[in-house]
């Protein structure tokens, strides 16, 4: 997702952002996510309708929201949510590594 997000135009990124918000709303309505789970995304203060915000802000919001959704989905499927790439985005104060590359390495 990382390289793909970086190559998107701003309007494409905003479209993906809005789709992810729809998925997050559905997850919240179904009980997969709580308001607390979505807090790292909401703390960014940027939604898909923030058209004047810079591309980098939308990219960070998309990465954060994607991570929140992946963690919620992992928990919902009884999988190890701790192994979701990019979890440091959800707790930036605790991050020791500043790299936000979320790509999974192949073995």
Buried (B, 14 or more C-beta within 10 A) or exposed (E): BBEEBEEBEBEEBBEBBEEBBEBBEEBBEEEBBEEEBBEBBBEBEBBBEBEEBEBEBBBBBBBBBBBBBBBBBBBBEEEEBEEBBBBBBBEEEEEEEEEBEBEEEEE
